[in-house]
Amino acid sequence: MHHEIDNLKRKFNLLSQGPYAYPSITTHHTNITGRDIQFDPETILELDLSDPKHLKFLSSLDHKMPDLGGLTLSKIPEGNEDVKTFLQTGFPSELREFTYNYSSSQISCLDLYVEELAAVSQRVKEVLYVYGFEVSESNLVTLLAANKHKAWFGFPDCKLSLSSVPDFGGKLEGSTLKGFGLSGCGSSTYSDWATNESHFENLVEGLSKEEDFKTNLEQIWMYKCGMEFETVKDILAKHGFTHVQIVYHSK
């Protein structure tokens, strides 16, 4: 497979340094995936990595993609080194939005990717979501700190097992984050906050100690959170988040 990929890169002159040119990567993408998508600075690209053609395209990139409007990597195979390599060498210099592991059917460990995600987050200007992972306290602190200047950041459909109050250690100082997404996290599939309500409160208490985060947060998304709206509201109010709008739906 790697020999075939090298031949494709030579055929379409993709071995030069620097970001790929838009016409070259458009042709390269079409020839591997069969999809006719024109790449430009406003392109919103979704790659379903459960599709071998999409994974082949991603793994064929040995330097940066050009800047895009948005990128979604869906259904990442567990422990995939090609995806890790893409984050290290192929990620664009600038994106407006980045969604990682959307629509995953499994809960994977985030440890393999957390350093790379923290690094590339500096190139994402407005919105970054990480889906479908088990997120440790250290992962939580690292990625929230790396994304504290986004408009939106979150861990939808992730498992946050927080049996104690997380210590952010001042790493959210200067946070301008407006929206924090936790939709799906509290469902029985993930963190099961109906049973482990204290885990959600531990998260809120830890965040409440970060004054800039608490002051500037405007919305928290809590779809399918496993708790009643009044419970969520009371926990947030108890820790000083009375000003935050709760976007809630029980199903």
Secondary structure, 3 states (H helix, E strand, C coil): CHHHHHHHHHHCCCCCCCCCCHHHHHHHHHHHHCCCCCCCCCCEEEEECCCHHHHHHHHCCCCCCCCEEEEEEECCCCCCHHHHHHHHHHCCCCEEEEEEEECCCCCEECCCCHHHHHHHHHHEEEEEEECCEEECHHHHHHHHHHCCCCCEEECCCCEECCCCCCCCCCCCCCCCCCEEECCCCCCCCCCCCCCCHHHHHHHHHHHHCCHHHHHHCCEEEEECCCCCHHHHHHHHHHCCCCCCEEEEECC
